[in-house]
Amino acid sequence: MKFLATGQSVLAITLFLATGLLAAPTLESGTETPSVKNGAVGTTEKRASTTTIAGVEVDLNSDNVPILGAGKGVGGKPMDMAVYEAAGKKSYAAYNKAIAAGADSPDTTTTTDVSKIVKNKVFADAFKFSPAVYKAERANELATEVLKSYKELQLFTADQLGSFALSKLKGFMSKVTVTNPNTSTKIILDGIYDKTGYAQIALNAFKANDATPTTNPARLPVNELSWQTWASVATTNTKNLEIFFLTNIQNEGFWQIAANNYAEADIPPTKAAIWEPKDAQNTVWFERLLGSDNINGKMLALTNHHNAIGNKKIAWVVTIPRQAAKELGATGTTATKFTAALVLAS
């Protein structure tokens, strides 16, 4: 694990509360003092909406998950860190096994014939299957305009990006929004994709918005749908993939993982950090992030298509909480967002 940036040393809220280094927040009249559980603070009673502890805003109506991104947080409530660690360890091991086997472990494939669909081996072709299950709306955007719209991508430093550089994003990129044909107002996923294959910019993914019946064999898991969406843009350039950018992360589980990692590593959340599997403890922090809702699906997709990306290694994860974004000079809405990156290496 490495950390970069400047800023005042501030421990994540979970460490202060769990160790007693800082008293629990003062609450509104009629509320009870929260209790510590799995690094989060929880109570079933009505509480004040937010408070600030050690410079970190905490949403008291959300089990006191530290607010490291925009809004109050979405998704399911954070789970025990051991759950994320186990999920990350499993997906990381599966991926490493797949790339070690290389061509001897074939990638999953697609079909337009329902009779040839095989669970987790042969998926329906998202955009060629008939009758149509998914619809993609595509819009070309100049890379220069994308970087203006998503200024948070410019917060990453060269050593955080590995072999990737923002200068590789040239010409037109493709913004793709995927919905069901009859529910086009409900986004299942959207992202911005580099036609030369170097980068994926993940914007949103809403599994619950997929109205395809679970009994329909053409229904795709979001990780496969995301892969096919990107591959439809990158086409023959999938082996160029070097980075996933995760923008505006609002998942409470991811926030809590980051809060625990920052606290245990004694890094203030005002700093960007690189999490890599260089020793036993760093591997735990790294695998927690791989096991998060935001990254674990990407690990599954990469495992299923490891040959298509050239059997690259998972190098590290970079995290930039909103506190770090502000410290790095971000302004406006950029200073409210939690951004991360999953970096690959040859």
Residue pairs with C-beta under 8 A, 6 or more apart in sequence:
1 261
1 265
1 267
1 273
1 274
1 275
1 276
1 278
1 282
1 285
1 286
2 273
2 274
2 276
3 265
3 267
3 271
3 272
3 273
3 274
4 157
4 159
4 160
4 271
4 272
4 273
4 274
5 270
5 271
5 272
5 324
5 327
5 328
6 271
6 327
7 268
7 270
7 271
7 323
7 324
7 327
8 55
8 268
8 270
9 268
10 54
10 55
10 56
10 268
10 269
10 270
10 323
11 21
11 54
11 262
11 263
11 266
11 268
12 56
12 66
12 258
12 259
12 260
12 262
12 263
12 269
13 53
13 54
13 56
13 58
13 64
13 66
13 259
13 263
14 39
14 40
14 66
14 256
14 259
14 260
14 263
15 21
15 263
15 264
16 22
16 53
16 54
16 263
17 24
17 34
17 36
17 41
17 53
17 64
18 36
18 39
18 263
22 53
22 54
24 33
24 34
24 41
25 34
25 48
25 51
25 53
25 58
25 60
26 51
27 33
27 34
27 47
27 48
27 51
27 60
28 47
28 48
30 46
31 43
31 45
31 46
31 47
31 48
32 43
32 45
33 43
34 41
34 42
34 43
34 47
34 60
34 64
35 41
35 42
35 43
38 78
38 79
38 80
38 81
39 81
39 256
39 259
39 260
39 263
40 63
40 64
40 65
40 78
40 256
41 58
41 63
41 64
42 63
42 64
47 60
47 61
48 60
49 59
49 60
49 61
50 57
50 58
50 59
50 60
50 67
51 57
51 58
51 60
52 58
55 270
55 323
56 66
56 67
56 68
56 269
56 323
57 66
57 67
58 64
58 65
58 66
58 67
59 65
59 67
59 72
59 73
61 72
62 72
62 73
62 252
63 77
63 78
63 252
65 73
65 78
65 252
65 255
65 256
65 259
66 255
66 256
66 259
66 269
67 73
67 255
67 322
68 255
68 258
68 259
68 269
68 321
68 322
68 323
68 338
69 248
69 249
69 250
69 255
69 321
69 322
69 336
69 337
69 338
70 248
70 250
70 322
70 333
70 336
70 337
70 338
71 250
73 250
73 251
73 252
73 255
74 250
74 251
74 252
75 250
75 251
75 252
75 253
75 293
76 252
76 253
76 293
77 252
77 253
78 252
78 253
78 255
78 256
78 257
79 253
81 257
81 260
81 288
83 291
84 253
84 257
84 287
84 288
84 289
84 291
84 292
85 284
85 287
85 288
85 291
86 291
87 290
87 291
87 296
88 286
88 287
88 288
88 289
88 290
88 291
88 292
88 295
88 296
88 299
89 287
89 291
90 291
91 290
91 291
91 296
91 299
91 300
91 303
92 277
92 286
92 287
92 290
92 299
92 314
94 299
94 303
95 299
95 302
95 303
95 306
95 314
97 105
98 105
98 303
98 306
98 311
99 306
99 311
99 312
99 313
102 306
102 307
102 311
103 307
105 306
105 307
106 307
107 304
107 305
107 306
107 307
107 308
108 120
108 121
108 122
108 123
108 224
108 304
108 305
109 121
109 122
109 123
110 122
110 123
110 124
110 125
110 126
110 228
111 117
111 122
111 123
111 124
111 125
112 124
112 125
112 128
112 129
112 130
114 124
114 129
114 217
114 218
116 122
117 123
117 124
117 217
117 218
120 304
123 220
123 224
123 228
124 133
124 217
124 218
124 219
124 220
125 228
126 133
126 134
126 136
126 178
126 220
126 224
126 225
126 228
126 229
126 232
127 134
127 136
127 228
127 232
129 218
132 181
133 180
133 181
133 212
133 216
133 218
133 219
133 220
134 178
134 179
134 180
134 181
134 188
134 212
134 220
134 225
135 178
135 179
135 180
135 181
135 184
136 176
136 177
136 178
136 229
136 232
137 176
137 177
137 178
137 179
137 184
138 174
138 175
138 176
139 174
139 175
140 172
140 173
140 174
140 175
141 149
141 172
141 173
141 174
141 175
141 192
142 171
142 172
142 173
143 169
143 170
143 171
143 172
143 173
143 194
146 169
146 173
146 192
146 201
147 153
147 154
147 166
147 169
150 192
150 201
150 245
150 247
151 330
151 334
152 247
152 248
152 320
152 325
152 330
152 334
152 337
152 339
153 166
153 201
153 245
153 247
153 339
154 166
155 272
155 320
155 324
155 325
155 328
155 330
155 334
155 339
156 166
156 272
156 318
156 320
156 341
157 272
158 165
160 272
160 274
160 318
160 341
160 343
161 243
161 318
161 341
161 343
162 242
162 243
162 315
162 316
162 343
162 344
162 345
163 242
163 345
163 346
164 198
164 199
164 242
164 243
164 343
168 194
168 196
168 198
168 199
168 242
169 194
169 198
169 199
170 196
171 195
172 195
173 192
173 193
173 194
173 195
174 192
174 193
174 195
174 233
175 190
175 191
175 192
175 193
176 190
176 191
176 192
176 193
176 229
176 232
176 233
177 187
177 189
177 190
178 187
178 188
178 189
178 190
178 225
178 229
179 185
179 186
179 187
179 188
179 209
180 186
180 188
180 209
180 210
180 211
180 212
182 211
183 209
183 211
186 206
186 209
186 211
187 204
187 206
187 209
188 205
188 206
188 207
188 209
188 210
188 222
188 225
189 203
189 204
189 205
189 206
189 222
189 225
189 226
189 229
190 203
190 204
191 200
191 201
191 202
191 203
191 204
191 226
191 229
191 230
192 200
192 201
192 203
193 199
193 200
193 201
193 229
193 230
193 233
193 234
194 200
194 233
194 234
195 233
195 234
195 235
195 237
196 234
196 237
196 240
197 234
197 237
197 238
197 239
197 240
197 241
198 240
198 241
198 242
198 243
199 241
199 242
199 243
199 244
199 245
200 230
200 241
200 243
200 244
200 245
201 245
201 247
202 226
202 244
202 245
202 246
202 247
202 294
202 298
203 247
203 248
205 222
205 226
205 297
207 222
210 219
210 222
212 218
212 219
212 220
213 219
220 228
221 297
221 300
222 297
223 297
223 298
223 300
223 301
223 304
224 301
224 304
226 297
226 298
226 301
227 301
227 304
227 305
230 238
231 238
231 305
231 308
234 240
234 241
238 305
238 308
238 309
239 308
239 309
239 310
241 309
241 310
241 312
241 344
242 312
242 343
242 344
243 341
243 342
243 343
243 344
244 298
244 341
244 342
245 339
245 340
245 341
246 294
246 295
246 339
246 340
246 341
246 342
247 337
247 339
248 337
248 338
248 339
249 255
249 294
249 337
249 338
249 339
249 340
250 338
251 292
251 293
251 294
253 292
253 293
254 289
254 292
254 293
254 294
254 338
254 340
255 338
257 288
257 289
257 292
258 269
258 289
258 319
258 321
258 338
259 269
260 288
261 267
261 273
261 275
261 285
261 288
261 289
261 319
262 268
262 269
262 273
262 321
264 285
265 273
265 285
267 273
268 323
269 321
269 323
269 324
270 321
270 323
270 324
270 326
270 327
271 324
271 327
272 318
272 319
272 320
272 324
272 328
273 318
273 319
274 316
274 317
274 318
275 282
275 285
275 286
275 289
275 316
275 317
275 318
275 319
276 282
276 286
276 315
276 316
276 317
277 283
277 286
277 287
277 316
286 316
286 317
289 295
289 317
289 319
289 340
290 296
290 299
290 314
290 317
294 340
295 317
295 342
298 342
299 314
302 309
302 314
309 344
310 346
312 344
312 345
312 346
313 344
313 345
313 346
314 342
314 343
314 344
314 345
315 343
315 344
315 345
316 343
317 340
317 341
317 342
317 343
318 340
318 341
318 343
319 338
319 340
320 328
320 338
320 339
320 340
321 338
322 335
322 336
322 337
322 338
325 334
325 335
325 336
325 337
325 338
325 339
326 335
330 337
